[in-house]
Amino acid sequence: ETFGMDEHTWLLYVGAYNNLLNEEQIVYEESISTPLPGKTKLSRNQRIDAAHILSLIDSKVDSSGAMQFADKETLRLIYEDIQELSNRGEHIQAMLLKDFVEQELVPGKITSNITFDDAFEAWKKEQEQVVIQAFAKEWGIVDQDDILAKSVSAYSEMQPDVIPYFEDVIGSVEYEIAENKAAGNQLEHKMKLREKMPEWIAETRQRYN
């Protein structure tokens, strides 16, 4: 025990602290899906991460048909693991996994010839591309050669002040086609984008990679 707490309680305190740090670093939209079910029955000190949950899904789902299927008990176990992942400080990753399960597994959209790890990675890429396209439309970024996607892909959290292809992205902006015209003119618009993009790219990278 540590300071009178067992290991599981300590992990939950650490997780809550990490979630608070993440909330200060980025702002994300909460899932509008059904709230996660309650108490988990996992081994109290068992390691829980995205790989563990994906492995659980792979081992439990019925893949005898063309599409993979999870019964109610399997879904209950999956949701318990996702809740525990959130409790231990990985709330953003937990919400991604939850949305993936509800958008892809529950409706029966995952074919039986693909692993859940591969399916999850492909789904994340699709979600990331939607976010990138929305950002480009908002700011009037003429995204020739997928320059914005390349910027996100090349960004490193180890060098948060370095934005790959930053000047190329800024140079491609056309204020007239931007959905967000709050700045009032092209020059102010680009200045606001220079302020916004470091925060946005860090958030996007953390969420989907």
C-alpha positions in Angstrom: 0.0 0.0 0.0 1.0 3.6 -0.7 0.2 6.3 1.9 -2.5 4.1 3.3 -4.1 3.4 -0.1 -4.1 0.1 -2.1 -2.6 0.1 -5.6 -6.0 0.3 -7.3 -7.1 3.4 -5.4 -3.7 5.0 -6.1 -4.1 4.2 -9.9 -7.5 5.9 -9.8 -6.1 9.0 -8.1 -3.3 9.2 -10.7 -5.8 8.7 -13.5 -8.0 11.5 -12.2 -5.0 13.8 -12.1 -3.9 12.9 -15.6 -7.4 13.5 -16.9 -7.4 17.0 -15.4 -4.1 17.7 -17.0 -5.4 16.6 -20.4 -8.5 18.8 -19.9 -6.2 21.8 -19.3 -4.1 21.0 -22.4 -7.0 20.4 -24.9 -10.7 20.9 -25.2 -12.7 18.1 -26.7 -16.3 17.3 -27.3 -17.9 14.8 -24.9 -19.5 11.8 -26.6 -23.2 12.1 -26.9 -23.6 8.3 -26.8 -25.1 6.4 -23.9 -23.2 6.9 -20.6 -20.7 4.2 -19.7 -22.0 1.5 -17.5 -21.0 1.5 -13.8 -18.7 -0.4 -11.7 -16.0 -2.6 -13.3 -15.4 -6.2 -12.2 -11.9 -6.3 -13.6 -8.9 -7.5 -11.6 -8.2 -4.4 -9.5 -4.6 -3.9 -10.5 -4.8 -5.3 -14.0 -3.2 -3.3 -16.8 -5.8 -1.7 -18.9 -5.0 0.1 -22.2 -6.4 0.3 -25.7 -4.5 -2.7 -26.9 -5.9 -4.8 -24.0 -9.5 -3.7 -24.9 -9.0 -4.4 -28.6 -7.6 -7.9 -27.7 -10.6 -8.5 -25.5 -12.9 -7.7 -28.3 -11.1 -9.9 -30.8 -11.2 -12.8 -28.4 -14.9 -12.4 -27.5 -16.8 -11.5 -30.6 -18.6 -13.9 -32.9 -16.8 -13.8 -36.3 -18.5 -16.9 -37.8 -20.6 -14.7 -40.2 -19.7 -12.0 -42.7 -19.8 -9.3 -40.0 -18.5 -9.5 -36.4 -21.0 -9.6 -33.6 -20.9 -9.0 -29.9 -23.6 -10.1 -27.5 -24.8 -8.2 -24.5 -22.4 -9.8 -22.1 -19.4 -9.2 -24.3 -20.5 -5.5 -24.7 -20.8 -5.2 -20.9 -17.2 -6.5 -20.4 -16.0 -4.1 -23.1 -17.7 -1.1 -21.5 -16.3 -2.0 -18.1 -12.8 -2.0 -19.5 -13.4 1.3 -21.3 -14.7 2.8 -18.0 -11.6 1.6 -16.2 -9.3 3.0 -18.9 -11.0 6.4 -18.4 -10.7 6.2 -14.6 -7.0 5.6 -14.9 -6.3 8.8 -16.8 -7.0 7.9 -20.5 -10.4 9.6 -20.9 -9.8 10.8 -24.4 -8.7 7.4 -25.6 -11.5 5.7 -23.7 -14.1 7.9 -25.4 -12.6 7.1 -28.8 -12.9 3.4 -28.1 -16.4 3.8 -26.8 -17.5 5.7 -30.0 -15.8 3.1 -32.1 -17.6 0.3 -30.4 -21.0 2.1 -30.7 -20.5 3.3 -34.3 -18.8 0.2 -35.8 -19.2 -2.9 -33.7 -22.8 -2.5 -32.3 -24.3 -1.8 -35.8 -22.4 -4.7 -37.3 -20.2 -2.7 -39.6 -16.9 -4.6 -39.0 -16.2 -7.5 -41.4 -14.9 -10.8 -40.1 -11.7 -10.7 -42.2 -10.2 -7.8 -40.3 -8.7 -7.5 -36.8 -10.2 -5.0 -34.4 -6.8 -3.3 -34.1 -6.7 -2.7 -37.8 -10.4 -1.7 -37.9 -9.8 0.8 -35.0 -6.8 2.4 -36.7 -8.7 2.7 -40.0 -11.7 4.3 -38.2 -9.5 6.7 -36.4 -7.9 7.8 -39.7 -11.4 8.4 -41.1 -12.4 10.5 -38.0 -9.1 12.5 -38.2 -9.7 13.3 -41.9 -13.2 14.6 -41.1 -11.7 16.9 -38.5 -9.0 18.1 -40.9 -11.4 18.8 -43.6 -13.7 20.7 -41.2 -10.8 22.8 -40.0 -9.7 23.6 -43.6 -13.3 24.8 -44.5 -13.5 26.9 -41.3 -10.3 28.7 -42.1 -10.4 28.7 -45.9 -7.3 26.5 -46.3 -7.0 25.5 -49.9 -5.7 22.0 -49.1 -3.9 21.1 -52.3 -1.7 18.0 -52.0 -3.2 17.4 -48.5 -0.8 19.8 -47.0 -2.9 20.1 -43.8 -3.0 16.4 -43.3 0.7 16.2 -43.9 1.2 18.8 -41.2 -0.8 16.8 -38.7 1.0 13.6 -39.6 4.5 15.1 -39.3 3.7 17.0 -36.0 5.6 15.7 -33.0 4.5 16.2 -29.4 8.3 16.2 -28.5 8.6 19.5 -30.4 5.3 21.2 -29.7 6.5 24.6 -31.0 7.4 23.2 -34.4 4.4 23.1 -36.9 5.4 21.2 -40.0 4.4 23.0 -43.3 3.2 25.9 -41.2 4.0 28.6 -43.8 2.6 26.5 -46.6 -0.7 26.1 -44.8 -0.9 29.8 -44.0 0.0 30.7 -47.5 -2.8 28.6 -48.9 -5.5 30.5 -47.0 -8.2 32.3 -49.0 -10.3 34.4 -46.7 -13.2 34.7 -49.1 -14.0 31.0 -48.9 -13.5 30.6 -45.1 -16.6 29.7 -43.1 -15.1 31.7 -40.2 -14.9 35.4 -41.2 -14.8 36.8 -37.7 -11.5 38.5 -38.4 -12.9 40.8 -41.0 -10.0 40.7 -43.5 -7.4 38.4 -44.9 -4.5 39.8 -42.8 -6.2 39.5 -39.4 -7.7 36.1 -40.5 -4.2 34.7 -41.1 -3.0 36.1 -37.8 -5.8 34.4 -35.9 -5.0 31.2 -37.7 -1.4 31.4 -36.6 -2.6 31.7 -33.0 -5.1 28.9 -33.4 -3.2 26.2 -35.3 -0.7 25.1 -32.7 -3.5 24.4 -30.2 -5.6 22.6 -32.8 -2.8 20.5 -34.3 -1.7 19.4 -30.8 -5.3 18.4 -29.9 -5.8 16.5 -33.1 -2.6 14.7 -32.9 -3.2 13.7 -29.3 -6.7 12.5 -30.0 -6.1 10.3 -33.0 -2.5 9.2 -32.7 
